Amino acid sequence: MHIAASSPVALDEDGIDKSFIEKEKEIIKDQLLNEGKKTEMIDKIILGKINKVIQENTLLNQKWVMNPDFSVKKAIEQFNQDNSENFTIKKFIRFKVGEGLEAKKDDFANEVASLTK
């Protein structure tokens, strides 16, 4: 339920593609330069914003949908403690209906014309 609602891209920071992080850094840097931020402050701001991007896009670091006071990782730790279990998530696969399908685009007028010949 959480994965469907929050759409994480990876289990943890190690699972995030480095090119995704670099692209996010460039976007953030461009935004900060456009806002007129001082160059010596930009690196610190980027670090903070990238940490937030990682938190929002990694399953174990996201706020748990059932209780936003906990991250998913903390919720698992609490469950394990309360139930004397050793539950872990090793990986996940998220399927979205229609994702990856390419819609065929036809010119309706041409289709009708070809059928009326």
A tleap script that builds the chain and sets N, CA, C and O, in Angstrom:
source leaprc.protein.ff14SB
mol = sequence {
  NMET HIE ILE ALA ALA SER SER PRO VAL ALA
  LEU ASP GLU ASP GLY ILE ASP LYS SER PHE
  ILE GLU LYS GLU LYS GLU ILE ILE LYS ASP
  GLN LEU LEU ASN GLU GLY LYS LYS THR GLU
  MET ILE ASP LYS ILE ILE LEU GLY LYS ILE
  ASN LYS VAL ILE GLN GLU ASN THR LEU LEU
  ASN GLN LYS TRP VAL MET ASN PRO ASP PHE
  SER VAL LYS LYS ALA ILE GLU GLN PHE ASN
  GLN ASP ASN SER GLU ASN PHE THR ILE LYS
  LYS PHE ILE ARG PHE LYS VAL GLY GLU GLY
  LEU GLU ALA LYS LYS ASP ASP PHE ALA ASN
  GLU VAL ALA SER LEU THR CLYS
}
set mol.1.N position { 0.830 -1.186 0.000 }
set mol.1.CA position { 0.000 0.000 0.000 }
set mol.1.C position { 0.884 1.262 0.000 }
set mol.1.O position { 0.614 2.212 -0.735 }
set mol.2.N position { 1.916 1.262 0.812 }
set mol.2.CA position { 2.784 2.433 0.886 }
set mol.2.C position { 3.483 2.677 -0.455 }
set mol.2.O position { 3.559 3.814 -0.921 }
set mol.3.N position { 3.983 1.628 -1.061 }
set mol.3.CA position { 4.707 1.760 -2.335 }
set mol.3.C position { 3.789 2.316 -3.419 }
set mol.3.O position { 4.197 3.171 -4.205 }
set mol.4.N position { 2.552 1.832 -3.460 }
set mol.4.CA position { 1.600 2.331 -4.454 }
set mol.4.C position { 1.279 3.803 -4.210 }
set mol.4.O position { 1.133 4.571 -5.161 }
set mol.5.N position { 1.170 4.197 -2.950 }
set mol.5.CA position { 0.799 5.572 -2.627 }
set mol.5.C position { 1.949 6.551 -2.793 }
set mol.5.O position { 1.736 7.687 -3.215 }
set mol.6.N position { 3.165 6.128 -2.467 }
set mol.6.CA position { 4.297 7.066 -2.410 }
set mol.6.C position { 5.285 6.948 -3.568 }
set mol.6.O position { 6.156 7.807 -3.712 }
set mol.7.N position { 5.179 5.944 -4.368 }
set mol.7.CA position { 6.001 5.758 -5.575 }
set mol.7.C position { 7.504 5.938 -5.365 }
set mol.7.O position { 8.123 6.742 -6.062 }
set mol.8.N position { 8.103 5.213 -4.427 }
set mol.8.CA position { 9.554 5.338 -4.265 }
set mol.8.C position { 10.279 4.807 -5.498 }
set mol.8.O position { 9.779 3.914 -6.183 }
set mol.9.N position { 11.461 5.363 -5.778 }
set mol.9.CA position { 12.235 4.903 -6.927 }
set mol.9.C position { 13.280 3.862 -6.534 }
set mol.9.O position { 13.810 3.156 -7.393 }
set mol.10.N position { 13.578 3.766 -5.234 }
set mol.10.CA position { 14.582 2.811 -4.771 }
set mol.10.C position { 14.314 2.456 -3.312 }
set mol.10.O position { 13.581 3.155 -2.612 }
set mol.11.N position { 14.919 1.357 -2.868 }
set mol.11.CA position { 14.781 0.917 -1.489 }
set mol.11.C position { 15.498 1.869 -0.533 }
set mol.11.O position { 14.954 2.266 0.497 }
set mol.12.N position { 16.725 2.223 -0.895 }
set mol.12.CA position { 17.524 3.130 -0.068 }
set mol.12.C position { 18.423 3.958 -0.972 }
set mol.12.O position { 18.332 3.865 -2.196 }
set mol.13.N position { 19.282 4.759 -0.382 }
set mol.13.CA position { 20.131 5.670 -1.159 }
set mol.13.C position { 21.021 4.927 -2.150 }
set mol.13.O position { 21.282 5.428 -3.243 }
set mol.14.N position { 21.485 3.743 -1.780 }
set mol.14.CA position { 22.357 2.971 -2.668 }
set mol.14.C position { 21.657 2.561 -3.957 }
set mol.14.O position { 22.314 2.332 -4.973 }
set mol.15.N position { 20.338 2.466 -3.925 }
set mol.15.CA position { 19.588 2.029 -5.093 }
set mol.15.C position { 19.236 3.134 -6.070 }
set mol.15.O position { 18.733 2.859 -7.159 }
set mol.16.N position { 19.491 4.374 -5.697 }
set mol.16.CA position { 19.171 5.493 -6.591 }
set mol.16.C position { 20.262 5.636 -7.640 }
set mol.16.O position { 21.451 5.635 -7.323 }
set mol.17.N position { 19.847 5.759 -8.878 }
set mol.17.CA position { 20.778 5.928 -9.988 }
set mol.17.C position { 21.538 7.244 -9.817 }
set mol.17.O position { 20.931 8.289 -9.581 }
set mol.18.N position { 22.839 7.190 -9.935 }
set mol.18.CA position { 23.686 8.377 -9.747 }
set mol.18.C position { 23.341 9.478 -10.743 }
set mol.18.O position { 23.457 10.660 -10.421 }
set mol.19.N position { 22.920 9.103 -11.948 }
set mol.19.CA position { 22.559 10.114 -12.946 }
set mol.19.C position { 21.302 10.884 -12.501 }
set mol.19.O position { 21.160 12.066 -12.812 }
set mol.20.N position { 20.401 10.221 -11.782 }
set mol.20.CA position { 19.213 10.887 -11.238 }
set mol.20.C position { 19.629 11.967 -10.244 }
set mol.20.O position { 19.110 13.083 -10.276 }
set mol.21.N position { 20.571 11.630 -9.360 }
set mol.21.CA position { 21.058 12.585 -8.356 }
set mol.21.C position { 21.762 13.758 -9.042 }
set mol.21.O position { 21.539 14.915 -8.683 }
set mol.22.N position { 22.603 13.462 -10.021 }
set mol.22.CA position { 23.325 14.533 -10.729 }
set mol.22.C position { 22.363 15.455 -11.459 }
set mol.22.O position { 22.559 16.670 -11.470 }
set mol.23.N position { 21.327 14.893 -12.066 }
set mol.23.CA position { 20.337 15.704 -12.770 }
set mol.23.C position { 19.598 16.609 -11.779 }
set mol.23.O position { 19.358 17.783 -12.061 }
set mol.24.N position { 19.241 16.053 -10.616 }
set mol.24.CA position { 18.571 16.848 -9.585 }
set mol.24.C position { 19.481 17.978 -9.092 }
set mol.24.O position { 19.015 19.096 -8.868 }
set mol.25.N position { 20.780 17.689 -8.924 }
set mol.25.CA position { 21.729 18.715 -8.484 }
set mol.25.C position { 21.785 19.863 -9.482 }
set mol.25.O position { 21.804 21.030 -9.090 }
set mol.26.N position { 21.811 19.539 -10.764 }
set mol.26.CA position { 21.854 20.575 -11.804 }
set mol.26.C position { 20.592 21.432 -11.781 }
set mol.26.O position { 20.664 22.655 -11.907 }
set mol.27.N position { 19.446 20.792 -11.622 }
set mol.27.CA position { 18.178 21.529 -11.574 }
set mol.27.C position { 18.172 22.473 -10.378 }
set mol.27.O position { 17.811 23.643 -10.504 }
set mol.28.N position { 18.573 21.962 -9.219 }
set mol.28.CA position { 18.600 22.772 -7.998 }
set mol.28.C position { 19.591 23.923 -8.147 }
set mol.28.O position { 19.299 25.054 -7.758 }
set mol.29.N position { 20.762 23.632 -8.711 }
set mol.29.CA position { 21.780 24.672 -8.884 }
set mol.29.C position { 21.269 25.784 -9.800 }
set mol.29.O position { 21.454 26.964 -9.505 }
set mol.30.N position { 20.634 25.415 -10.902 }
set mol.30.CA position { 20.076 26.410 -11.821 }
set mol.30.C position { 19.021 27.272 -11.129 }
set mol.30.O position { 18.984 28.489 -11.309 }
set mol.31.N position { 18.158 26.622 -10.330 }
set mol.31.CA position { 17.134 27.373 -9.609 }
set mol.31.C position { 17.770 28.372 -8.634 }
set mol.31.O position { 17.347 29.525 -8.551 }
set mol.32.N position { 18.785 27.916 -7.903 }
set mol.32.CA position { 19.437 28.779 -6.916 }
set mol.32.C position { 20.157 29.947 -7.585 }
set mol.32.O position { 20.115 31.070 -7.085 }
set mol.33.N position { 20.814 29.688 -8.708 }
set mol.33.CA position { 21.480 30.773 -9.440 }
set mol.33.C position { 20.470 31.790 -9.949 }
set mol.33.O position { 20.713 32.996 -9.908 }
set mol.34.N position { 19.329 31.291 -10.432 }
set mol.34.CA position { 18.273 32.187 -10.913 }
set mol.34.C position { 17.675 33.018 -9.787 }
set mol.34.O position { 17.199 34.130 -10.015 }
set mol.35.N position { 17.700 32.474 -8.563 }
set mol.35.CA position { 17.184 33.207 -7.407 }
set mol.35.C position { 18.209 34.200 -6.871 }
set mol.35.O position { 17.898 34.985 -5.975 }
set mol.36.N position { 19.435 34.174 -7.413 }
set mol.36.CA position { 20.461 35.109 -6.997 }
set mol.36.C position { 21.205 34.705 -5.734 }
set mol.36.O position { 21.784 35.557 -5.060 }
set mol.37.N position { 21.196 33.415 -5.403 }
set mol.37.CA position { 21.913 32.952 -4.208 }
set mol.37.C position { 23.415 33.092 -4.429 }
set mol.37.O position { 23.900 32.975 -5.555 }
set mol.38.N position { 24.142 33.342 -3.354 }
set mol.38.CA position { 25.594 33.476 -3.422 }
set mol.38.C position { 26.216 32.109 -3.702 }
set mol.38.O position { 25.780 31.089 -3.167 }
set mol.39.N position { 27.245 32.112 -4.555 }
set mol.39.CA position { 27.856 30.853 -4.978 }
set mol.39.C position { 28.442 30.064 -3.819 }
set mol.39.O position { 28.445 28.833 -3.854 }
set mol.40.N position { 28.942 30.750 -2.785 }
set mol.40.CA position { 29.520 30.018 -1.650 }
set mol.40.C position { 28.449 29.305 -0.819 }
set mol.40.O position { 28.767 28.378 -0.074 }
set mol.41.N position { 27.202 29.721 -0.934 }
set mol.41.CA position { 26.103 29.083 -0.203 }
set mol.41.C position { 25.443 27.969 -1.000 }
set mol.41.O position { 24.773 27.107 -0.432 }
set mol.42.N position { 25.628 27.986 -2.311 }
set mol.42.CA position { 24.914 27.050 -3.180 }
set mol.42.C position { 25.218 25.594 -2.839 }
set mol.42.O position { 24.299 24.777 -2.791 }
set mol.43.N position { 26.492 25.245 -2.598 }
set mol.43.CA position { 26.836 23.852 -2.314 }
set mol.43.C position { 26.154 23.334 -1.055 }
set mol.43.O position { 25.713 22.186 -1.018 }
set mol.44.N position { 26.064 24.170 -0.023 }
set mol.44.CA position { 25.408 23.762 1.222 }
set mol.44.C position { 23.910 23.577 1.006 }
set mol.44.O position { 23.308 22.633 1.519 }
set mol.45.N position { 23.321 24.484 0.243 }
set mol.45.CA position { 21.887 24.392 -0.032 }
set mol.45.C position { 21.592 23.155 -0.868 }
set mol.45.O position { 20.618 22.446 -0.617 }
set mol.46.N position { 22.442 22.899 -1.868 }
set mol.46.CA position { 22.258 21.715 -2.721 }
set mol.46.C position { 22.306 20.452 -1.875 }
set mol.46.O position { 21.477 19.559 -2.054 }
set mol.47.N position { 23.262 20.361 -0.957 }
set mol.47.CA position { 23.384 19.175 -0.100 }
set mol.47.C position { 22.096 18.924 0.681 }
set mol.47.O position { 21.612 17.794 0.746 }
set mol.48.N position { 21.550 19.973 1.268 }
set mol.48.CA position { 20.303 19.835 2.017 }
set mol.48.C position { 19.134 19.416 1.140 }
set mol.48.O position { 18.335 18.561 1.522 }
set mol.49.N position { 19.040 20.022 -0.036 }
set mol.49.CA position { 17.938 19.702 -0.940 }
set mol.49.C position { 18.076 18.290 -1.511 }
set mol.49.O position { 17.074 17.598 -1.692 }
set mol.50.N position { 19.302 17.856 -1.795 }
set mol.50.CA position { 19.519 16.494 -2.300 }
set mol.50.C position { 19.155 15.477 -1.227 }
set mol.50.O position { 18.567 14.439 -1.533 }
set mol.51.N position { 19.497 15.762 0.021 }
set mol.51.CA position { 19.106 14.854 1.108 }
set mol.51.C position { 17.590 14.718 1.182 }
set mol.51.O position { 17.074 13.632 1.447 }
set mol.52.N position { 16.878 15.813 0.949 }
set mol.52.CA position { 15.416 15.765 0.953 }
set mol.52.C position { 14.890 14.957 -0.238 }
set mol.52.O position { 13.935 14.193 -0.095 }
set mol.53.N position { 15.508 15.123 -1.408 }
set mol.53.CA position { 15.112 14.352 -2.592 }
set mol.53.C position { 15.309 12.865 -2.321 }
set mol.53.O position { 14.455 12.048 -2.665 }
set mol.54.N position { 16.436 12.518 -1.705 }
set mol.54.CA position { 16.714 11.114 -1.381 }
set mol.54.C position { 15.672 10.596 -0.398 }
set mol.54.O position { 15.161 9.489 -0.569 }
set mol.55.N position { 15.353 11.370 0.616 }
set mol.55.CA position { 14.359 10.959 1.608 }
set mol.55.C position { 13.000 10.720 0.950 }
set mol.55.O position { 12.317 9.746 1.268 }
set mol.56.N position { 12.619 11.590 0.051 }
set mol.56.CA position { 11.308 11.488 -0.582 }
set mol.56.C position { 11.222 10.369 -1.614 }
set mol.56.O position { 10.126 9.917 -1.942 }
set mol.57.N position { 12.366 9.918 -2.129 }
set mol.57.CA position { 12.358 8.936 -3.210 }
set mol.57.C position { 12.872 7.562 -2.827 }
set mol.57.O position { 12.939 6.677 -3.680 }
set mol.58.N position { 13.237 7.353 -1.568 }
set mol.58.CA position { 13.694 6.033 -1.128 }
set mol.58.C position { 12.696 5.472 -0.134 }
set mol.58.O position { 12.306 6.153 0.815 }
set mol.59.N position { 12.289 4.250 -0.345 }
set mol.59.CA position { 11.244 3.623 0.452 }
set mol.59.C position { 11.526 3.678 1.944 }
set mol.59.O position { 10.665 4.101 2.715 }
set mol.60.N position { 12.705 3.262 2.365 }
set mol.60.CA position { 12.994 3.171 3.794 }
set mol.60.C position { 13.052 4.536 4.474 }
set mol.60.O position { 12.878 4.619 5.690 }
set mol.61.N position { 13.292 5.598 3.725 }
set mol.61.CA position { 13.393 6.937 4.301 }
set mol.61.C position { 12.115 7.757 4.183 }
set mol.61.O position { 12.012 8.829 4.780 }
set mol.62.N position { 11.143 7.269 3.424 }
set mol.62.CA position { 9.891 8.008 3.270 }
set mol.62.C position { 9.093 7.992 4.565 }
set mol.62.O position { 9.239 7.095 5.395 }
set mol.63.N position { 8.246 9.005 4.718 }
set mol.63.CA position { 7.298 9.020 5.830 }
set mol.63.C position { 6.288 7.909 5.590 }
set mol.63.O position { 5.742 7.783 4.494 }
set mol.64.N position { 6.045 7.120 6.598 }
set mol.64.CA position { 5.132 5.989 6.474 }
set mol.64.C position { 3.707 6.500 6.330 }
set mol.64.O position { 3.281 7.355 7.107 }
set mol.65.N position { 2.954 5.993 5.345 }
set mol.65.CA position { 1.615 6.519 5.071 }
set mol.65.C position { 0.631 6.254 6.210 }
set mol.65.O position { -0.339 6.996 6.362 }
set mol.66.N position { 0.857 5.225 7.004 }
set mol.66.CA position { -0.056 4.908 8.099 }
set mol.66.C position { 0.194 5.786 9.332 }
set mol.66.O position { -0.703 5.981 10.153 }
set mol.67.N position { 1.426 6.315 9.458 }
set mol.67.CA position { 1.771 7.187 10.583 }
set mol.67.C position { 2.957 8.054 10.153 }
set mol.67.O position { 4.103 7.617 10.258 }
set mol.68.N position { 2.703 9.268 9.672 }
set mol.68.CA position { 3.771 10.138 9.159 }
set mol.68.C position { 4.818 10.550 10.195 }
set mol.68.O position { 5.823 11.167 9.844 }
set mol.69.N position { 4.589 10.210 11.481 }
set mol.69.CA position { 5.604 10.498 12.490 }
set mol.69.C position { 6.796 9.547 12.368 }
set mol.69.O position { 7.867 9.816 12.910 }
set mol.70.N position { 6.604 8.433 11.652 }
set mol.70.CA position { 7.639 7.424 11.461 }
set mol.70.C position { 8.085 7.381 10.007 }
set mol.70.O position { 7.290 7.628 9.100 }
set mol.71.N position { 9.350 7.070 9.788 }
set mol.71.CA position { 9.789 6.687 8.448 }
set mol.71.C position { 9.421 5.208 8.287 }
set mol.71.O position { 9.097 4.546 9.273 }
set mol.72.N position { 9.467 4.694 7.091 }
set mol.72.CA position { 9.190 3.279 6.868 }
set mol.72.C position { 10.195 2.438 7.655 }
set mol.72.O position { 9.833 1.425 8.253 }
set mol.73.N position { 11.443 2.859 7.648 }
set mol.73.CA position { 12.484 2.132 8.385 }
set mol.73.C position { 12.147 2.074 9.880 }
set mol.73.O position { 12.257 1.014 10.496 }
set mol.74.N position { 11.740 3.199 10.463 }
set mol.74.CA position { 11.378 3.235 11.890 }
set mol.74.C position { 10.135 2.400 12.165 }
set mol.74.O position { 10.040 1.752 13.207 }
set mol.75.N position { 9.182 2.411 11.241 }
set mol.75.CA position { 7.966 1.602 11.410 }
set mol.75.C position { 8.314 0.115 11.429 }
set mol.75.O position { 7.753 -0.645 12.218 }
set mol.76.N position { 9.230 -0.299 10.570 }
set mol.76.CA position { 9.670 -1.697 10.552 }
set mol.76.C position { 10.383 -2.043 11.854 }
set mol.76.O position { 10.146 -3.101 12.437 }
set mol.77.N position { 11.259 -1.146 12.307 }
set mol.77.CA position { 11.969 -1.380 13.566 }
set mol.77.C position { 10.985 -1.502 14.724 }
set mol.77.O position { 11.145 -2.368 15.584 }
set mol.78.N position { 9.974 -0.647 14.753 }
set mol.78.CA position { 8.963 -0.694 15.812 }
set mol.78.C position { 8.166 -1.997 15.744 }
set mol.78.O position { 7.903 -2.620 16.772 }
set mol.79.N position { 7.784 -2.407 14.532 }
set mol.79.CA position { 7.055 -3.670 14.354 }
set mol.79.C position { 7.888 -4.836 14.870 }
set mol.79.O position { 7.389 -5.696 15.596 }
set mol.80.N position { 9.164 -4.857 14.486 }
set mol.80.CA position { 10.038 -5.944 14.924 }
set mol.80.C position { 10.173 -5.972 16.446 }
set mol.80.O position { 10.169 -7.040 17.058 }
set mol.81.N position { 10.290 -4.812 17.037 }
set mol.81.CA position { 10.424 -4.731 18.494 }
set mol.81.C position { 9.137 -5.194 19.189 }
set mol.81.O position { 9.190 -5.948 20.161 }
set mol.82.N position { 7.992 -4.743 18.693 }
set mol.82.CA position { 6.708 -5.087 19.313 }
set mol.82.C position { 6.342 -6.550 19.136 }
set mol.82.O position { 5.626 -7.108 19.967 }
set mol.83.N position { 6.815 -7.179 18.077 }
set mol.83.CA position { 6.404 -8.545 17.748 }
set mol.83.C position { 7.530 -9.568 17.829 }
set mol.83.O position { 7.355 -10.716 17.420 }
set mol.84.N position { 8.666 -9.168 18.345 }
set mol.84.CA position { 9.835 -10.068 18.427 }
set mol.84.C position { 10.100 -10.737 17.084 }
set mol.84.O position { 10.312 -11.947 17.005 }
set mol.85.N position { 10.083 -9.933 16.046 }
set mol.85.CA position { 10.307 -10.413 14.676 }
set mol.85.C position { 11.599 -9.828 14.129 }
set mol.85.O position { 12.234 -8.986 14.764 }
set mol.86.N position { 11.976 -10.283 12.951 }
set mol.86.CA position { 13.130 -9.745 12.243 }
set mol.86.C position { 12.744 -9.488 10.786 }
set mol.86.O position { 13.400 -9.967 9.861 }
set mol.87.N position { 11.675 -8.727 10.603 }
set mol.87.CA position { 11.143 -8.396 9.282 }
set mol.87.C position { 12.057 -7.392 8.597 }
set mol.87.O position { 12.442 -6.391 9.201 }
set mol.88.N position { 12.407 -7.648 7.345 }
set mol.88.CA position { 13.182 -6.707 6.543 }
set mol.88.C position { 12.609 -6.659 5.129 }
set mol.88.O position { 11.920 -7.582 4.695 }
set mol.89.N position { 12.899 -5.590 4.430 }
set mol.89.CA position { 12.543 -5.478 3.018 }
set mol.89.C position { 13.856 -5.512 2.244 }
set mol.89.O position { 14.729 -4.668 2.448 }
set mol.90.N position { 13.986 -6.475 1.368 }
set mol.90.CA position { 15.220 -6.606 0.592 }
set mol.90.C position { 15.112 -5.917 -0.762 }
set mol.90.O position { 16.089 -5.371 -1.273 }
set mol.91.N position { 13.913 -5.950 -1.334 }
set mol.91.CA position { 13.678 -5.276 -2.610 }
set mol.91.C position { 12.180 -5.179 -2.828 }
set mol.91.O position { 11.396 -5.826 -2.134 }
set mol.92.N position { 11.796 -4.373 -3.786 }
set mol.92.CA position { 10.395 -4.264 -4.144 }
set mol.92.C position { 10.293 -4.002 -5.639 }
set mol.92.O position { 11.231 -3.515 -6.270 }
set mol.93.N position { 9.145 -4.334 -6.180 }
set mol.93.CA position { 8.833 -4.038 -7.579 }
set mol.93.C position { 7.482 -3.350 -7.577 }
set mol.93.O position { 6.525 -3.840 -6.976 }
set mol.94.N position { 7.408 -2.225 -8.245 }
set mol.94.CA position { 6.172 -1.452 -8.313 }
set mol.94.C position { 5.620 -1.519 -9.727 }
set mol.94.O position { 6.314 -1.183 -10.687 }
set mol.95.N position { 4.375 -1.953 -9.855 }
set mol.95.CA position { 3.706 -1.982 -11.139 }
set mol.95.C position { 2.630 -0.904 -11.159 }
set mol.95.O position { 1.890 -0.736 -10.190 }
set mol.96.N position { 2.552 -0.191 -12.247 }
set mol.96.CA position { 1.524 0.827 -12.408 }
set mol.96.C position { 0.749 0.509 -13.679 }
set mol.96.O position { 1.340 0.328 -14.744 }
set mol.97.N position { -0.551 0.444 -13.566 }
set mol.97.CA position { -1.395 0.100 -14.702 }
set mol.97.C position { -1.161 1.084 -15.832 }
set mol.97.O position { -1.263 2.297 -15.650 }
set mol.98.N position { -0.847 0.547 -16.999 }
set mol.98.CA position { -0.645 1.376 -18.179 }
set mol.98.C position { 0.764 1.912 -18.350 }
set mol.98.O position { 1.101 2.422 -19.418 }
set mol.99.N position { 1.595 1.808 -17.323 }
set mol.99.CA position { 2.963 2.326 -17.408 }
set mol.99.C position { 3.766 1.478 -18.395 }
set mol.99.O position { 3.735 0.249 -18.340 }
set mol.100.N position { 4.470 2.136 -19.279 }
set mol.100.CA position { 5.284 1.432 -20.255 }
set mol.100.C position { 4.558 1.127 -21.551 }
set mol.100.O position { 5.177 0.676 -22.514 }
set mol.101.N position { 3.261 1.364 -21.589 }
set mol.101.CA position { 2.503 1.138 -22.815 }
set mol.101.C position { 2.591 2.372 -23.692 }
set mol.101.O position { 2.561 3.506 -23.215 }
set mol.102.N position { 2.698 2.125 -24.966 }
set mol.102.CA position { 2.744 3.233 -25.907 }
set mol.102.C position { 1.439 3.260 -26.675 }
set mol.102.O position { 1.085 2.294 -27.350 }
set mol.103.N position { 0.731 4.360 -26.570 }
set mol.103.CA position { -0.552 4.494 -27.258 }
set mol.103.C position { -0.319 4.765 -28.740 }
set mol.103.O position { 0.501 5.604 -29.112 }
set mol.104.N position { -1.044 4.050 -29.563 }
set mol.104.CA position { -0.960 4.253 -30.998 }
set mol.104.C position { -1.754 5.502 -31.357 }
set mol.104.O position { -2.921 5.631 -30.986 }
set mol.105.N position { -1.119 6.418 -32.078 }
set mol.105.CA position { -1.781 7.666 -32.430 }
set mol.105.C position { -2.080 7.657 -33.929 }
set mol.105.O position { -1.178 7.627 -34.767 }
set mol.106.N position { -3.362 7.684 -34.229 }
set mol.106.CA position { -3.798 7.706 -35.618 }
set mol.106.C position { -4.534 9.009 -35.887 }
set mol.106.O position { -5.095 9.639 -34.991 }
set mol.107.N position { -4.508 9.376 -37.136 }
set mol.107.CA position { -5.290 10.535 -37.556 }
set mol.107.C position { -6.696 10.035 -37.843 }
set mol.107.O position { -6.922 9.319 -38.818 }
set mol.108.N position { -7.639 10.414 -36.991 }
set mol.108.CA position { -9.004 9.909 -37.087 }
set mol.108.C position { -9.633 10.239 -38.443 }
set mol.108.O position { -10.334 9.410 -39.025 }
set mol.109.N position { -9.383 11.438 -38.938 }
set mol.109.CA position { -9.970 11.838 -40.229 }
set mol.109.C position { -9.459 10.940 -41.354 }
set mol.109.O position { -10.239 10.533 -42.215 }
set mol.110.N position { -8.157 10.624 -41.362 }
set mol.110.CA position { -7.618 9.729 -42.374 }
set mol.110.C position { -8.179 8.320 -42.244 }
set mol.110.O position { -8.433 7.648 -43.244 }
set mol.111.N position { -8.370 7.881 -41.009 }
set mol.111.CA position { -8.925 6.547 -40.779 }
set mol.111.C position { -10.341 6.451 -41.315 }
set mol.111.O position { -10.694 5.461 -41.955 }
set mol.112.N position { -11.156 7.466 -41.065 }
set mol.112.CA position { -12.526 7.481 -41.559 }
set mol.112.C position { -12.535 7.542 -43.098 }
set mol.112.O position { -13.317 6.855 -43.754 }
set mol.113.N position { -11.650 8.379 -43.651 }
set mol.113.CA position { -11.573 8.495 -45.112 }
set mol.113.C position { -11.190 7.177 -45.752 }
set mol.113.O position { -11.735 6.820 -46.796 }
set mol.114.N position { -10.265 6.446 -45.151 }
set mol.114.CA position { -9.832 5.162 -45.725 }
set mol.114.C position { -10.951 4.126 -45.632 }
set mol.114.O position { -11.050 3.251 -46.492 }
set mol.115.N position { -11.794 4.212 -44.601 }
set mol.115.CA position { -12.883 3.248 -44.450 }
set mol.115.C position { -14.052 3.548 -45.385 }
set mol.115.O position { -14.825 2.645 -45.706 }
set mol.116.N position { -14.197 4.794 -45.826 }
set mol.116.CA position { -15.328 5.162 -46.674 }
set mol.116.C position { -15.023 5.006 -48.166 }
set mol.116.O position { -15.904 5.246 -48.992 }
set mol.117.N position { -13.822 4.619 -48.528 }
set mol.117.CA position { -13.472 4.459 -49.935 }
set mol.117.C position { -14.051 3.224 -50.523 }
set mol.117.O position { -13.846 2.948 -51.705 }
savepdb mol mol.pdb
quit
